[in-house]
Amino acid sequence: MEINYKQLIFAREYRKYSQTDLASHINGLSQSNLSKFEKGLGTLSNEIVQKIISFLDFPEKFFKKRISNNVENAHYRKKSAINKATRLDIQYSNKLIGFIVDQMTSSVEWPEFNLKPIDIEDGYTPKSIAKFIRKQMGLLPDEPVKNIFNLLESNGIIVVEFDTTEKFDGVSFVTDKGNPVIVINSSFSNDRKRFTLSHELGHMIMHISGNFIIPEYRNVENEANDFASEFLMPADHIKSSLRNLKLSDLAEHKRYWLTSMASLIRSAKDIGSISYDRYRYLNIELSRKWGRKNEPVNVYIDEPKLFLTAYKMHKNDLEYSDNELAEAFGLPLDVLKRFCNIQKGNSKLRVLI
């Protein structure tokens, strides 16, 4: 039986087995033979392959696919703080979410991605690009970004919330079939989610969807942060209101702009509304009074809908059971349920006939 050795690595590492661990569970399989096979340098008997497939509990057709969903173009805001095992779980989870999105593409019509990718090398800045994208999305210059999930989804970005380690904020990538996807941590506060979504939108516009060559000297994380700040809090319309900023002013600004107090303080410094000394003082007071993770005022956020709606359409309109859908996609049932039973809401999608 011919299988794609890269898919075997995928399934093995997703199930959290090392080569040695897997070999110890399969009679007749040695770690050295498995290592050679996973490097494309050896073969395994049909009997051994069947034992591996059964043990890892992935359908046979999965091992004949080729799932890439290049996560090298994805951006982890706290990548350095994530250990290898956790990072692998997140990477494979992203690949699987992207694969499910692509599998749904044959049955549902996703909204068209209609945001213009912009290359900073053409003389733009992250802030000028954020201004352009706000205008392209129909946002007024002094208007806060309210229904941010809906705004991204209506412009063709599929957003999935995923409950995972607190060290992971979000990631953005384009799937093998060209669908733009953002995955964010569902466990964070609404203001943190909103900044993460804006940060990943910046990556999508400036670094991913346009297939631009990014020079090594550029810091893409700082660029995405600058984009997010301008996208959520336009400098031209917030500068005067943040002048001589006081701690007591932060709650009111947070309610209006729907951003964290820490982000407001940082923006006030960056746009020159307060001095660096004032910036340090406000951060110290913010931490002393509430801590950086316990700010008062829980801001509003809407919910992502496209991914769940597509899943529900397969079940309700196309009359798939979960078992049938998992079989059709070539995935284990537990994988399908892990990623498809975590969303809420409803959205407008059209079934392709």
Secondary structure, DSSP 8 states (H G I E B T S, - for coil): ----HHHHHHHHHHTT--HHHHHHHSTT--HHHHHHHHTTS----HHHHHHHHHHHT--GGGGGS-----GGG---TTGGGS-HHHHHHHHHHHHHHHHHHHHHTTTEE----------GGGT--HHHHHHHHHHHTT--TT----SHHHHHHHTT-EEEEE---TT--EEEEE-TTS-EEEEEETTS-HHHHHHHHHHHHHHIIIIITT-----TTS-HHHHHHHHHHHHHS-HHHHTGGGTT--GGGHHHHHHHH---HHHHHHHHHHTTSS-HHHHHHHHHHHHHHT-TT--S---------HHHHHHHHHHHTS---HHHHHHHHT--HHHHHHHHSS-------EE--
